[in-house]
Amino acid sequence: HKKSLDLFEYLVASDDKAELARLERFCQSKTEYEKVSDGECRALWSYQLTKQPIVGVGNMLGFWHMTKKGAFQVKFANGMNGWFKPCGGDEEFPENEVIASNLDFLLGFNRASPTVMREISLEMLKEILREQSTSVPLLDHRMHILDQTEKICSQGGKLRGAMIGWWYGISDGRSFPKKATRFDSELEVLELRQNQEPRWLAEQVKNHIFWFLIYQIRRPGKNEHLIHTIRDPKVGPEATLLAVDLDR
């Protein structure tokens, strides 16, 4: 874990082209999930989340109650994707995403993608949205969401938040309830466990252990997603749980 963090910090400070080229060759054949668990590829991914130019803005979640805090998708110049979460408050803090990601890698659970803190210019985001708009920019709902984000959590014309590694091929998933109070009886818990395929049951329990540990630091989010390792994805033994939305 320390070697990976040291490598990441070295890359950010030096922009060593030879080392970056070596790492890109080494990680090129790996899947995103394999990169999550590999120290060198994780360091490279974190560097890219920190330094890669942003060329596109995708879905923007806006603000709703306490569960949406202005997060939005970004596309990088090298084709990679990420989620940027700039706003904190109530129970959500962007830096918690970084804490959870590093704790996950330290424990070897490998279910939280690389996450770094990053500062982004609002003017740059507005220019990207103006270029992407197929109609009048003022009618693009994303411009209104960005205006709200600027008023709520910008400083000096910039947004600072968590940049989270993301990729396609992930679907929504949900493990069985984590608390006994969610069940009507102990028999219901036993029946559920007995009917689960052993590997899938272990995968869900591993997620619950991870959340329990994070909860001791700060309250985590609730979202779970599935990484599929087969050509025809199904929720089942071949899927691996990915933990996201860990900023509460």
C-alpha positions, 0 to 999 in steps of 0.5 A, a space after each residue: 500500500 505504501 509503495 503504491 502511494 509513494 509511486 502515485 505521489 512521485 508521478 504527480 510531482 515529477 510527471 516522469 514520462 518514462 515511468 508513465 510509459 512503462 506503467 501504461 504498457 504494464 497495465 494496458 492488458 489488465 481489466 479495470 477490476 484487475 487494476 483496482 487490486 494492482 499497486 502500480 496500476 492503481 498508482 497510475 490510475 490515481 495519477 490519471 484522475 489527478 492530471 488527465 485533462 477533462 474533455 467532457 461532462 456527462 450525467 449531472 445528479 444535481 441536488 436533492 435532499 441529503 442524497 445528491 450533492 452536485 456530483 457529475 460524470 467526467 470524461 478524460 482526454 485519454 478516454 477514461 471516465 470518472 465521477 466528481 463529487 465537489 460538495 460536502 455538508 450534512 452527512 456527505 464529505 468528498 474526502 471520505 471517498 478518498 479515505 474509503 478507497 485507501 482503506 479498501 486497498 490497505 485491507 486488500 478487499 479491492 472493492 473501491 476504485 482509486 479516488 483522489 482530491 482534485 480542483 477543477 475550474 468552473 469556467 473550464 466546465 462551462 466552456 465544455 458544456 457550451 461546446 457539448 450543448 446541442 441546443 441553446 446552452 441556457 436551456 441545457 439543464 446541466 448549466 443550471 445544475 452547475 450554476 447551483 453547484 457554483 453558488 453552493 460549494 465553489 471557492 475562487 471560481 473553482 470546485 474542489 472534490 473527490 474524483 472517483 475512478 469509473 468505467 462501463 460494464 458496471 450495473 446496480 446491485 444490492 446485497 442482502 440487508 446488513 442489519 438483523 432488524 431488517 428481517 422479521 425473524 432469525 429464521 428468515 436470515 438463516 433461510 436467506 443464507 442457506 439459499 445463497 450460492 456460497 461464493 456469492 454469499 461470501 462476496 456479500 459478507 465481505 462488503 458488509 465487513 468493509 462497511 462496518 470498518 468504514 462506519 467506525 470512521 465515518 458513516 458510509 453510503 449505501 450504493 452497491 454495484 456489480 462488476 461482471 466477469 462474463 460476457 452475458 452479465 447476470 447477478 450471481 456467482 460470476 459477479 463481484 460487488 463494487 462499493 461506491 458512494 462512500 462519502 457519508 
